[in-house]
Amino acid sequence: MQTPPIYLTSSQCQSLLTSQDVIEQIERVVAWDAEGKIRWPAPRNMNMRDVHENHYHLKACILDPLSIAGFRVVAHLSTEENSRNATRYVVVVDAESSRTLAFVDETWSYAQRTVASIVMAARKLALPDAGVLALVGAGNLATTALEYYSKLFKLREVRVVSRRPHTREALAQRAESHYKVPARAMDSIEAAVSGADLVLTATNSGKALIEADWIAPGAVVATLDTAEPGRDYAEQADLFVVDSREQLQKELLELFGAQGPGWVDATVAEVVGGRHPGRTDPKQRALIVTQGMASQDIALAHLAYQRAKERGLGLAMPEGGA
């Protein structure tokens, strides 16, 4: 008798996966990508918008080392990409039998993967003693990012800047109470990022937030929104790294014109796999832009599925019209 697929909630995923699991899975998947062990569709990302300008995305891939395929389905309001009310599911499929294994709500794991992947990439490009972090934004993604920066870097100082004083003050207090790192809430982006070794922009502004002359030599700027570094820094960065040229090409063209895609120096997989040397000078200023790879979401969903099966978790779903 065939086992029916199971449904996993976001809270179940949170109980099944740790931040260390997330880091390890992402590192593993990036290495597989560098080794050509992931099969991608063409195009990699299907995008639609409705009459309200709400966004719909479909991404997919096959992970040969796990013998699974996966489909990531996302829908969100035009102004609330990171809202907890957004639709975010991963469908995990056995690649040998083509049978569905699980439907996984990735609301929790999405935020984890989003920031873990970009912080891991920052670690690959940062100077060995990088320890001053500037967070531009103080929402859910910035809060999650603080945890991963604290895990992967020996932080000496955290600076937080956001539109609302109470949010930046709360995140600065969290840095001190949870991670024992001296922190300051600041009301100026320029003051926050100037002299910082590590910068993360994580807002929903959809516009340029920084200027190139604010960024110190050797710094690594990471962003979850292609627009936020601004044309100035995107063009002048010594090392511009993305997770996928294909996924970002349309945005780079729209934001920066025909020359935009040519500013990209490497992908994260190329740096990890040694096809690009990454940083070659301590004074180089780096920019990392990521939209997230479906391969990482699918690998995390599969790991949650495996652990759920071991622990008897998940809701069995009817099959065959039952």
C-alpha positions in Angstrom: 0.0 0.0 0.0 1.3 3.4 -1.0 1.9 6.0 1.7 -0.2 9.1 1.1 1.5 12.5 1.1 1.5 14.5 4.3 0.9 18.2 5.0 3.3 20.0 7.3 2.4 23.3 9.0 4.8 26.2 9.4 5.0 25.6 13.2 5.8 21.9 12.7 8.7 22.9 10.4 9.9 25.2 13.1 9.9 22.4 15.6 11.7 20.0 13.2 14.5 22.3 11.9 17.1 24.4 13.7 19.1 27.3 12.5 22.1 25.1 12.2 20.1 22.7 10.0 19.2 25.6 7.8 22.9 26.7 7.4 24.1 23.2 6.7 21.4 22.5 4.1 22.1 25.8 2.3 25.8 25.1 2.2 25.1 21.6 0.8 22.8 22.8 -1.9 25.1 25.6 -3.0 27.9 23.1 -3.4 25.5 20.8 -5.4 24.7 23.8 -7.7 28.4 24.5 -8.2 28.9 20.8 -9.1 26.0 20.8 -11.6 23.9 18.4 -9.6 20.7 20.5 -9.7 18.4 20.4 -12.7 16.7 23.7 -13.4 13.6 24.5 -15.6 13.6 27.2 -18.3 12.7 29.8 -17.3 13.7 29.3 -13.7 10.9 31.6 -12.4 7.4 32.0 -13.6 5.9 35.4 -12.6 2.4 36.8 -12.9 0.5 39.8 -11.5 -3.2 40.2 -11.2 -5.4 43.3 -11.7 -4.5 44.4 -8.1 -0.7 44.1 -8.9 -0.4 41.2 -6.5 2.5 38.9 -7.2 2.5 35.2 -8.1 5.6 33.1 -8.4 6.4 29.5 -9.3 9.9 28.0 -9.1 11.0 24.4 -9.4 14.1 22.2 -9.6 15.3 18.6 -9.3 17.9 17.7 -6.6 19.8 14.8 -8.0 21.7 13.9 -4.8 18.3 13.5 -3.0 16.4 12.1 -5.9 13.6 14.5 -5.3 11.9 17.2 -7.3 10.1 20.2 -5.8 7.8 23.1 -6.7 7.7 26.3 -4.8 4.4 28.3 -5.0 4.2 31.9 -3.7 1.6 34.6 -3.8 1.6 37.9 -1.9 0.2 41.3 -2.0 2.1 43.9 -4.0 3.1 45.8 -0.9 3.6 42.9 1.5 6.1 40.4 0.2 7.2 39.4 3.7 3.8 39.3 5.2 2.9 36.2 7.3 -0.4 36.2 5.3 1.4 35.4 2.1 0.9 32.0 0.4 4.1 30.0 0.6 4.2 26.3 -0.1 6.7 23.7 -1.3 5.5 20.5 -3.0 8.1 17.7 -2.5 8.0 14.9 -5.1 9.9 11.6 -5.3 11.9 11.8 -8.5 11.9 8.0 -9.1 8.2 7.4 -8.8 7.0 11.0 -9.4 4.7 10.6 -6.4 4.0 13.5 -4.1 5.6 13.1 -0.7 4.6 16.3 1.1 3.0 19.7 1.0 5.0 22.0 3.2 4.0 25.4 4.5 7.3 27.4 4.3 6.2 30.5 6.1 8.7 30.0 8.8 11.5 28.3 6.8 11.2 31.0 4.1 12.5 33.7 6.4 15.2 31.4 7.7 16.4 30.5 4.3 16.2 34.0 3.0 18.6 35.5 5.5 20.7 32.4 6.1 21.6 32.2 2.4 22.7 35.8 2.2 24.6 35.8 5.5 26.4 32.6 4.4 27.4 34.3 1.1 28.6 37.3 3.1 30.8 35.0 5.2 32.4 33.8 2.0 33.4 37.3 1.0 33.9 39.1 4.3 37.3 40.0 5.8 38.4 37.6 8.5 37.9 40.2 11.3 34.6 41.6 10.1 32.5 42.3 13.1 30.6 45.6 12.9 27.2 45.0 11.5 24.7 47.6 10.3 21.1 46.5 9.9 18.9 48.7 7.7 15.5 47.6 8.7 14.2 46.1 11.9 11.4 43.8 10.9 11.1 40.0 10.8 13.9 39.4 8.3 16.3 41.8 10.0 15.6 40.1 13.3 16.2 36.7 11.8 19.3 37.9 10.1 20.7 39.1 13.4 20.6 35.5 14.7 22.5 34.2 11.6 25.1 37.0 11.6 25.7 36.2 15.3 26.3 32.5 14.4 28.6 33.1 11.5 30.5 36.2 12.7 32.2 37.3 15.9 30.3 40.5 16.1 31.8 43.5 18.0 29.0 46.0 17.4 25.5 46.1 15.9 23.9 49.3 14.5 20.2 49.3 13.7 18.4 51.9 11.7 14.7 51.9 10.7 11.8 54.3 10.1 10.3 53.8 13.5 12.3 54.5 16.6 10.7 51.8 18.7 11.5 49.0 16.2 15.2 49.9 16.0 15.5 50.3 19.7 13.8 46.9 20.3 16.2 45.1 17.8 19.2 46.9 19.4 18.1 45.7 22.8 17.7 42.2 21.4 21.2 42.2 20.1 22.5 43.0 23.6 20.2 40.7 25.6 20.2 37.7 23.3 23.6 37.8 21.6 25.6 39.9 24.1 26.8 42.3 21.5 27.0 46.1 22.1 24.3 47.7 19.9 23.0 51.1 19.0 19.7 52.3 17.5 20.4 55.0 15.0 18.2 57.4 13.0 20.5 57.9 10.0 21.3 55.2 7.4 24.5 57.0 6.5 25.7 57.0 10.2 24.7 53.4 10.6 26.6 52.0 7.5 29.6 54.3 7.5 32.6 52.3 8.7 30.7 49.1 9.1 32.2 45.8 7.9 28.9 44.2 7.2 25.7 45.8 6.0 22.3 44.2 5.4 19.3 46.1 3.9 16.0 44.4 4.7 13.1 46.8 4.2 10.1 47.0 1.9 11.0 50.4 0.6 11.6 49.3 -2.9 14.1 52.2 -3.5 17.7 53.0 -3.1 18.8 53.4 0.5 22.6 53.8 0.4 25.2 55.8 -1.4 28.5 54.3 -2.6 30.7 56.8 -0.6 29.1 55.7 2.6 30.6 52.1 2.2 34.0 51.5 3.7 36.8 49.7 1.9 36.5 45.9 2.5 32.9 46.0 3.5 30.3 43.5 2.3 26.8 44.9 1.6 24.0 42.3 1.4 20.5 43.0 0.3 17.2 41.2 -0.2 15.9 43.8 -2.7 17.8 44.7 -5.9 16.8 48.3 -5.7 18.0 49.0 -2.2 21.8 49.3 -2.8 21.0 51.9 -5.5 22.5 52.3 -8.9 25.5 54.2 -7.5 26.8 51.3 -5.4 25.6 48.5 -7.8 27.9 50.0 -10.5 30.8 50.9 -8.3 31.1 47.8 -6.1 34.3 45.9 -6.7 32.7 42.6 -6.4 29.0 42.1 -7.4 27.7 38.6 -6.5 24.2 37.2 -7.0 22.5 33.8 -6.4 21.3 33.5 -10.0 22.0 35.7 -13.0 18.9 34.3 -14.7 16.5 35.2 -11.9 17.9 38.7 -11.4 18.4 39.7 -15.1 14.9 41.2 -15.5 15.2 43.3 -12.4 18.7 44.5 -13.2 17.5 45.5 -16.7 14.5 47.4 -15.3 16.5 49.1 -12.5 19.8 49.9 -14.2 19.3 49.5 -17.9 21.1 47.3 -20.5 24.4 47.5 -18.7 23.1 46.3 -15.3 23.5 42.5 -15.9 27.1 43.1 -17.0 28.0 44.5 -13.6 27.5 41.0 -12.0 30.9 39.4 -11.4 29.9 36.0 -10.1 27.2 33.8 -8.5 27.5 32.4 -5.0 27.8 28.9 -6.4 30.7 30.1 -8.6 32.5 31.5 -5.6 31.9 28.4 -3.5 32.9 26.1 -6.3 36.1 27.9 -7.1 35.2 29.0 -10.6 35.5 32.6 -9.4 38.1 33.6 -6.8 35.8 35.9 -4.8 37.6 38.6 -2.9 41.2 39.2 -4.2 42.0 42.4 -2.3 41.2 43.4 1.3 40.0 46.8 0.1 37.4 45.5 -2.3 33.9 46.5 -1.5 31.4 43.7 -2.2 27.7 43.7 -3.0 25.5 40.5 -2.6 22.0 40.5 -4.0 19.9 37.4 -3.6 16.2 36.5 -4.3 16.5 33.0 -3.0 17.0 29.7 -4.7 14.1 27.2 -4.9 16.7 24.5 -4.5 17.3 25.7 -0.9 13.6 25.8 -0.1 13.0 22.4 -1.5 15.9 20.8 0.4 14.7 22.3 3.7 11.1 21.1 3.0 12.5 17.6 2.3 14.5 17.6 5.5 11.4 18.6 7.4 9.4 15.9 5.7 12.0 13.2 6.6 12.0 14.2 10.3 8.2 14.4 10.3 8.0 10.8 9.1 10.5 9.7 11.8 8.4 11.4 14.5 5.0 10.6 13.2 4.1 14.2 12.5 2.1 15.7 9.6 -1.5 15.3 8.4 -2.0 12.5 6.0 -3.7 13.8 2.8 -6.4 11.8 0.9 -5.5 10.5 -2.6 -7.4 9.3 -5.6 -10.4 11.4 -5.0 -11.0 10.0 -1.5 
